[in-house]
Amino acid sequence: MAQVTFYEKPGCINNTKQKTWLAAAGHDVTEKNILETQWTREELLLYFGDRPVADWFNRTAPLVKSGEVNPDAVNSEEALDLMLTNPILIKLPLLRVADERMHGFIVDAVHVWIGLDPSKGNEAVVEGLRKDNLGLCPMLAKNTSCDEKKLS
């Protein structure tokens, strides 16, 4: 299986579930705190690929929720400037396997990329996680976010 470098915001409910799923599929996960990583423009761009700029953003970030940052109204250079200053704006997780990178945990895309079928004995764990929407912050339903709790 793969050695996955997993950039997360510590304490994020979905990041924890995503790491659990990767491990249950037999991957070796190395966690990194996205807020403490020194990013460059070039490095971040490798994670975003050809995805639209608006998709790069964490929609639950306080600056987005307050309307101070509008992901739909910035170009790639502005987005990178904002994210280098405020990495909480980056849609998580960022995943790296060898020289390949991805952002966000789109189950089908991650499965095609490195596989998410459970290793022997982990079927129940993965079946439980399949029922969750791991791309949507569960805190949105509570009209708050993990980000606000961590940063306030």
C-alpha positions in Angstrom: 0.0 0.0 0.0 1.0 3.7 -0.1 2.9 6.0 2.3 0.5 8.9 2.5 1.6 12.3 3.8 -1.6 13.8 5.2 -1.8 17.6 5.8 -4.6 18.3 8.3 -5.9 20.8 10.7 -5.5 19.0 14.1 -8.8 18.3 15.7 -10.8 18.3 12.5 -13.5 15.6 12.8 -13.4 14.7 9.1 -9.6 14.6 8.9 -9.6 12.1 11.7 -12.1 9.9 9.9 -10.3 10.3 6.6 -7.0 9.1 8.2 -8.8 6.2 9.8 -10.1 5.1 6.4 -6.7 5.4 4.8 -5.2 3.3 7.6 -8.0 0.8 7.4 -7.2 0.4 3.7 -3.7 -0.5 4.6 -2.0 2.8 3.9 0.7 4.2 6.2 -0.3 7.7 7.1 2.1 10.4 8.3 0.2 13.4 9.7 1.4 17.0 9.3 -0.2 20.1 10.7 -1.1 22.3 7.7 -1.0 25.4 9.9 2.6 24.9 10.9 3.9 24.0 7.4 5.8 26.6 5.5 4.2 26.6 2.1 5.4 28.0 -1.2 3.2 29.0 -4.1 4.7 26.3 -6.3 4.1 23.6 -3.7 0.5 24.5 -3.2 -0.2 24.6 -6.9 0.9 21.0 -7.2 -2.0 20.0 -4.9 -4.6 21.9 -6.8 -3.9 20.6 -10.3 -6.5 21.9 -12.7 -9.3 22.3 -10.2 -11.2 25.6 -10.3 -9.7 28.2 -7.9 -13.0 28.4 -5.9 -12.6 24.7 -5.1 -9.2 25.3 -3.4 -10.9 27.0 -0.5 -12.1 25.7 2.9 -15.7 27.0 2.9 -15.9 26.8 6.7 -12.9 29.0 7.3 -13.8 32.0 9.4 -12.7 34.5 6.7 -14.9 32.8 4.1 -17.9 32.4 6.4 -17.7 36.1 7.4 -17.7 37.1 3.8 -14.2 38.8 4.1 -12.9 36.3 1.5 -15.1 35.3 -1.4 -13.6 32.2 -3.1 -15.7 32.8 -6.2 -14.2 36.3 -6.7 -10.4 35.7 -6.6 -8.0 34.6 -9.2 -5.2 32.0 -8.6 -2.6 34.5 -7.6 -4.9 36.2 -5.1 -5.9 32.8 -3.7 -2.3 31.7 -3.2 -1.5 35.0 -1.5 -4.4 34.5 0.9 -3.6 30.9 1.6 0.1 31.5 2.2 -0.9 34.1 4.9 -3.9 32.0 6.2 -3.4 28.3 5.5 -6.8 27.6 7.2 -8.3 28.8 4.0 -7.0 25.7 2.2 -9.5 23.0 1.6 -8.3 19.9 3.5 -6.8 17.5 3.5 -3.7 17.8 1.3 -2.5 14.4 0.4 0.9 13.4 -1.0 2.1 10.0 -2.2 5.6 10.0 -3.6 5.5 12.8 -6.2 1.7 12.9 -6.7 -0.5 15.2 -4.8 -4.3 15.8 -4.2 -6.4 18.1 -2.1 -9.7 17.4 -0.6 -11.0 13.9 0.3 -13.1 13.0 -2.7 -13.7 9.3 -1.9 -14.0 8.1 -5.6 -10.9 10.1 -6.6 -8.8 8.9 -3.7 -9.9 5.3 -4.3 -8.9 5.4 -8.0 -5.6 7.0 -7.0 -4.4 4.8 -4.2 -7.3 2.5 -3.2 -9.7 2.7 -0.3 -10.8 -0.9 -0.1 -10.4 -2.2 3.5 -7.6 -4.5 4.4 -8.5 -7.8 6.0 -10.3 -7.2 9.3 -11.1 -3.6 8.6 -14.3 -4.0 6.6 -16.6 -2.8 9.4 -14.5 0.3 10.0 -14.7 1.3 6.3 -18.4 0.4 6.0 -19.1 2.8 8.9 -17.1 5.6 7.2 -18.7 5.1 3.8 -22.0 6.4 5.3 -20.4 9.7 6.3 -20.0 12.6 4.0 -16.3 13.1 4.6 -16.1 16.1 2.2 -18.6 18.2 4.2 -17.8 19.6 7.6 -20.2 18.2 10.1 -20.0 21.5 12.0 -21.9 23.3 9.2 -25.1 21.6 10.4 -24.6 23.2 13.8 -24.0 26.7 12.2 -20.4 26.8 13.5 -17.1 25.2 12.5 -14.1 23.5 13.8 -12.1 26.4 12.7 -14.0 28.9 14.9 -13.5 26.6 17.9 -9.8 26.2 17.3 -9.0 29.8 16.4 -11.2 31.6 19.0 
